[in-house]
Amino acid sequence: EQAGTKTETYGPNPKGILIVAADGRYAIAAMRAGLPKLASNNRETGTPEENKAIVAGSIAHFGTLSVNAAEKAIILKVDAATFPNWDGTEQMWPFTLVGDELKFTVPAASGGGTAVTVWKRAK
């Protein structure tokens, strides 16, 4: 959400995975379904348009995760991210967990504004 306008950064049918290990290590990858294939078939020689679509349509990061129960927030210590501005930062994301659905808010989203993301436990 930016300036009161809601958008679907990763489209109506995003794909992704959130993995949290018992020791608190985590990895997240989220992307828009149908990202463009590179005409060159080489990720180092994508066109400016292809590269822009891929960067704008995906995010991945990993590090350590903890829960601040009092604040009802997830604390992420980001080791590295495809959005390098997050490298080495600590992120505090308010969350709710209802059944198999985890919803968290990213107050300073990588694309600007605020993001709300919903994850469902794999069966």
Summary of the structure (lengths in Angstrom):
residues: 123
radius of gyration: 15.3
end to end distance: 30.0
largest distance: 50.4
contacts: 295
relative contact order: 0.16
helix: 12%
strand: 46%
